[in-house]
Amino acid sequence: EPEVTQTPSHQVTQMGQEVILRCVPISNHLYFYWYRQILGQKVEFLVSFYNNEISEKSEIFDDQFSVERPDGSNFTLKIRSTKLEDSAMYFCASRSRGANYNEQFFGPGTRLTVL
Amino acid sequence: TQLLEQSPQFLSIQEGENLTVYCNSSSVFSSLQWYRQEPGEGPVLLVTVVTGGEVKKLKRLTFQFGDARKDSSLHITAAQPGDTGLYLCAGVFYGNKLVFGAGTILRVKS
């Protein structure tokens, strides 16, 4: 069964460093998302992406964050200068154009630890 | 800001018991999804409900969407230890982003 994959599974970085989190969405999906989950808190929406542009973003997604679809298969989230409070699980999700009512399929997540 | 309240936060029951988890909002959902999440993993989609009053069944799990599309419930019949996990509801109010509830941690003891 097709699934969303994410790499790395765990990323440890120093505050102020740049990180890139990678996702391979399900192959025929056209809508892509990033969510994050701080330990013990709700899953929060960060950004949605369609047709090579951001379609919606939350207030969390400030100018330190960017997304890119560099080729036909990868979808990346970049944090330019990480802060301690960026430590969280980051989930990528995707859905197809014809998906029933926004059914999004999630990857296993990347645990980001900022020291 | 749309909020989605989920209750209870934690539920510990014996094998064979029934349980219900609730998800409520003051706003109307265009659709609502239920997910299950294991520790250290991503949410796994269980079901999507769209129509007011809709009922969907997945083996021993029954999902209901309120008539006004502001609330939903998940009922598990004869819970098994394998049902143990975190259950999340997530609604779409507009656009296509999911707004998640805080989750219900279910523990089924044998």
Interface residues (C-beta under 8 A of the other chain):
Chain A: V4 Y31 Y33 Y35 Q41 K42 V43 E44 F45 S48 S55 E56 S58 F91 A93 R95 N100 Y101 N102 E103 Q104 F105 F106 G107 P108 G109 R111
Chain B: S30 S31 Q33 Y35 G40 E41 G42 P43 V44 L45 T48 V50 L88 A90 V92 G95 N96 K97 L98 V99 F100 G101 A102 G103
